[in-house]
């Protein structure tokens, strides 16, 4: 998932991509799109936390068998 930060040249919200040590900024044009990106990031973090908890639970069950 891409990171969102403030562009140093124009000051707007931008997606950051790093490739071969070079940082590229791509402006997020719509404020609504920025909100959606934030919502998706939060949802992915929650999903990741649940997934990790389930993996630990599976490992615990495997070890007890």
C-alpha positions in Angstrom: 0.0 0.0 0.0 1.4 3.4 -0.9 2.2 6.0 1.6 0.5 9.4 1.6 2.4 12.6 2.6 2.7 16.2 1.7 4.6 17.0 -1.5 7.7 19.2 -0.9 7.3 21.1 -4.2 3.6 21.9 -4.3 2.4 21.3 -0.8 -0.5 19.0 -1.7 -1.2 15.5 -0.6 0.7 13.0 -2.6 1.4 9.3 -2.9 5.0 8.4 -2.3 6.8 5.7 -4.3 10.5 4.9 -3.9 12.4 3.1 -6.6 16.1 2.6 -6.8 16.6 5.2 -4.0 14.6 7.9 -6.0 11.4 9.2 -4.3 8.5 10.0 -6.7 5.5 12.0 -5.6 2.1 11.6 -7.3 -0.5 14.2 -6.3 -3.8 13.0 -4.9 -6.3 15.2 -6.8 -9.4 14.8 -4.9 -9.9 15.2 -1.1 -12.5 12.5 -1.2 -9.9 10.1 -2.7 -7.5 11.0 0.1 -10.2 10.1 2.7 -10.9 6.8 0.9 -7.2 6.0 0.9 -7.0 6.6 4.7 -10.1 4.5 5.3 -8.6 1.6 3.2 -5.4 1.8 5.1 -7.2 1.6 8.4 -9.3 -1.3 7.2 -6.2 -3.2 6.0 -4.4 -2.6 9.3 -7.5 -4.1 11.2 -7.6 -7.1 8.8 -3.8 -7.6 9.2 -4.2 -7.6 13.0 -7.1 -10.1 12.9 -5.1 -12.3 10.5 -2.1 -12.3 12.8 -4.2 -13.2 15.8 -5.8 -16.1 13.9 -2.4 -17.3 12.8 -1.3 -17.3 16.4 -4.4 -19.2 17.5 -3.9 -21.8 14.8 -0.3 -22.3 15.9 -1.5 -22.7 19.5 -4.0 -25.3 18.5 -1.5 -27.2 16.4 0.9 -27.3 19.3 -1.7 -28.7 21.7 -2.6 -31.6 19.3 
